[in-house]
Amino acid sequence: MAASTLAAAFGVQSKANKDRDFSTGKPVHFIIAGIVFTALFVVTIITVVNLVLS
C-alpha cells in the first residue's frame, strides 16, 4: 500500500501495479493513504523550511 501510494504520488507507478491495486485494493484505503501521505509531505516541507530559515 505504501509503495503504491508513493509511486502514484510521484507519477512513476507502472501500469501493472496500478491494475493490481485497482483489482485487489479498496478505494477507501488508497484515499486514506493519499491523505496521510499528503499531510506528512506538507508537514515535512514546513519543518524543513522552518529549519532553513532559523
Sequence and secondary structure as in RCSB ss.txt:
>XXXX:A:sequence
MAASTLAAAFGVQSKANKDRDFSTGKPVHFIIAGIVFTALFVVTIITVVNLVLS
>XXXX:A:secstr
 HHHHHHHHHT   HHHHHHHHHHS HHHHHHHHHHHHHHHHHHHHHHHHHHH 
